[in-house]
Amino acid sequence: MPKKIIKRMMPDHQTIKDNKYLKIFGNLLHNANLWHLNRHSVAKAFAVGLFFAFIPVPFQMVLAAGTAIIVHANLPLSIALVWITNPLTMPFIFYACYLVGTWILAVPEQDFAFHASWQWVLDSLSTIGPAFLVGCGVLALIFSILGYLVIQAMWRYQTIKAWKSRPHR
């Protein structure tokens, strides 16, 4: 069942409550609904986490936490899913976002070489930036909706399967 798998992978409640960046949410973190694992809270967490994983901003975890609190999604799962875009996967995912953006905007792909500097980021906003940002937005929406629907379907399937396997009385 998805619940058992997710429960094993989730961080401890206290670890998240003690995070220095999440202290800005104060007593909102004590809402018990943020820690429950049910079909709706997990599906919302996947939608929130996957959405912010594709948004190229700093402090994605804080944005995911704030949104999870607002929509009553599972908080640890929302935060953990943001790490789909980690330093190893980020270049591939963001390049795919750029390609999707060029396809949607019908602009030709531009050759570029990445340089880890703010000047390069500022210069590239006018050249590859629009396609990149459009691609990030589109893929964020697509994957968040897909994540929500897939978790809902998987959870429902597992529940039906469990009910059917119960002995008849």
C-alpha positions as CSV (number, residue, x, y, z in Angstrom):
1,M,0.0,0.0,0.0
2,P,1.3,3.5,-0.8
3,K,0.8,4.6,2.8
4,K,3.3,2.2,4.1
5,I,6.0,3.1,1.6
6,I,5.5,6.8,2.1
7,K,5.5,6.4,5.9
8,R,8.9,4.7,5.8
9,M,10.4,7.5,3.6
10,M,9.0,10.5,5.5
11,P,11.2,12.6,7.8
12,D,10.4,13.0,11.5
13,H,7.8,15.6,12.5
14,Q,10.1,17.2,15.0
15,T,12.9,17.6,12.5
16,I,10.6,19.6,10.2
17,K,9.2,21.7,13.1
18,D,12.7,22.5,14.2
19,N,14.0,23.6,10.8
20,K,15.2,27.2,11.1
21,Y,13.6,28.2,7.7
22,L,10.2,26.8,8.6
23,K,10.0,28.6,12.0
24,I,8.4,31.5,10.1
25,F,5.2,29.4,10.0
26,G,5.0,29.3,13.8
27,N,2.0,27.5,15.3
28,L,0.6,26.7,11.9
29,L,3.0,23.7,11.9
30,H,1.1,22.2,14.9
31,N,-2.0,21.6,12.8
32,A,-2.4,17.8,13.0
33,N,-3.8,17.7,9.4
34,L,-0.4,18.5,8.0
35,W,1.0,15.3,9.3
36,H,-1.7,12.8,8.4
37,L,-1.3,10.3,5.6
38,N,-4.5,9.9,3.7
39,R,-5.4,9.8,0.1
40,H,-6.2,13.5,-0.2
41,S,-3.3,14.9,1.9
42,V,-0.8,12.8,0.0
43,A,-2.2,13.6,-3.4
44,K,-2.1,17.3,-2.6
45,A,1.4,16.9,-1.3
46,F,2.5,15.4,-4.6
47,A,0.8,18.2,-6.5
48,V,2.5,20.9,-4.3
49,G,5.9,19.2,-4.2
50,L,6.1,18.5,-7.9
51,F,4.9,22.0,-8.8
52,F,7.7,23.7,-6.8
53,A,10.3,21.2,-7.9
54,F,10.0,22.7,-11.4
55,I,9.9,26.3,-10.4
56,P,13.5,27.7,-10.6
57,V,13.5,29.9,-7.5
58,P,15.6,29.8,-4.3
59,F,13.9,28.5,-1.1
60,Q,11.6,26.1,-3.0
61,M,11.1,24.2,0.3
62,V,9.7,27.2,2.1
63,L,7.3,27.9,-0.8
64,A,6.2,24.3,-0.8
65,A,5.7,24.3,3.0
66,G,3.6,27.5,2.8
67,T,1.4,26.1,0.1
68,A,1.1,22.8,1.9
69,I,-0.1,24.6,5.0
70,I,-2.7,26.6,3.0
71,V,-4.1,23.6,1.1
72,H,-3.7,21.1,4.0
73,A,-1.4,18.8,2.2
74,N,1.0,16.5,4.0
75,L,3.9,18.8,4.9
76,P,6.9,16.5,5.1
77,L,6.0,14.9,1.8
78,S,5.5,18.3,0.1
79,I,8.9,19.4,1.2
80,A,10.6,16.1,0.3
81,L,9.2,16.1,-3.2
82,V,10.9,19.4,-4.0
83,W,14.2,17.6,-3.9
84,I,13.4,15.9,-7.2
85,T,15.3,18.8,-8.6
86,N,18.6,18.3,-6.8
87,P,22.1,19.2,-7.9
88,L,22.3,15.9,-9.9
89,T,19.0,16.1,-11.7
90,M,18.6,19.8,-12.0
91,P,20.6,20.3,-15.3
92,F,18.6,17.6,-17.1
93,I,15.2,18.7,-15.8
94,F,15.8,22.4,-16.5
95,Y,17.2,21.6,-19.9
96,A,14.0,19.7,-20.6
97,C,12.0,22.7,-19.4
98,Y,14.0,24.9,-21.8
99,L,13.2,22.5,-24.7
100,V,9.5,22.4,-23.9
101,G,9.5,26.2,-23.7
102,T,11.2,26.6,-27.1
103,W,8.6,24.2,-28.6
104,I,5.7,26.1,-27.1
105,L,7.0,29.5,-28.1
106,A,8.1,28.2,-31.5
107,V,11.5,29.8,-31.1
108,P,14.7,28.1,-32.2
109,E,17.0,26.5,-29.7
110,Q,20.0,28.6,-28.8
111,D,23.4,27.3,-28.0
112,F,24.6,28.4,-24.6
113,A,27.3,27.4,-22.1
114,F,26.4,27.6,-18.5
115,H,28.5,29.6,-16.2
116,A,27.9,29.7,-12.4
117,S,27.7,33.4,-12.0
118,W,24.9,36.0,-11.4
119,Q,26.0,37.9,-14.5
120,W,25.4,34.9,-16.7
121,V,21.9,34.4,-15.1
122,L,21.1,38.1,-15.7
123,D,22.4,38.0,-19.3
124,S,20.5,34.8,-20.2
125,L,17.2,36.0,-18.9
126,S,16.8,38.0,-22.2
127,T,18.0,35.2,-24.5
128,I,17.0,31.8,-23.2
129,G,15.0,33.0,-20.2
130,P,11.5,33.3,-21.7
131,A,11.6,29.8,-23.2
132,F,13.0,28.4,-20.0
133,L,10.4,30.0,-17.7
134,V,7.5,29.0,-19.9
135,G,8.8,25.5,-20.0
136,C,9.2,25.4,-16.2
137,G,5.6,26.7,-15.7
138,V,4.1,24.2,-18.2
139,L,6.0,21.2,-16.8
140,A,5.2,22.3,-13.2
141,L,1.5,22.3,-14.0
142,I,1.6,19.1,-16.0
143,F,3.6,17.1,-13.4
144,S,1.7,18.5,-10.4
145,I,-1.7,17.5,-12.0
146,L,-0.3,14.1,-13.1
147,G,1.1,13.5,-9.6
148,Y,-2.2,14.3,-8.0
149,L,-4.2,12.1,-10.3
150,V,-1.8,9.2,-10.2
151,I,-1.7,9.2,-6.4
152,Q,-5.5,9.4,-6.2
153,A,-5.8,6.5,-8.6
154,M,-3.1,4.3,-7.0
155,W,-4.6,4.9,-3.5
156,R,-8.1,4.0,-4.7
157,Y,-6.8,0.9,-6.5
158,Q,-5.0,-0.3,-3.4
159,T,-8.0,0.3,-1.2
160,I,-10.3,-1.6,-3.6
161,K,-7.8,-4.4,-3.8
162,A,-7.5,-4.6,0.0
163,W,-11.3,-4.6,0.4
164,K,-11.6,-7.4,-2.1
165,S,-9.0,-9.5,-0.4
166,R,-10.7,-9.3,2.9
167,P,-12.4,-12.5,4.0
168,H,-16.2,-12.6,3.6
169,R,-18.1,-13.0,6.8
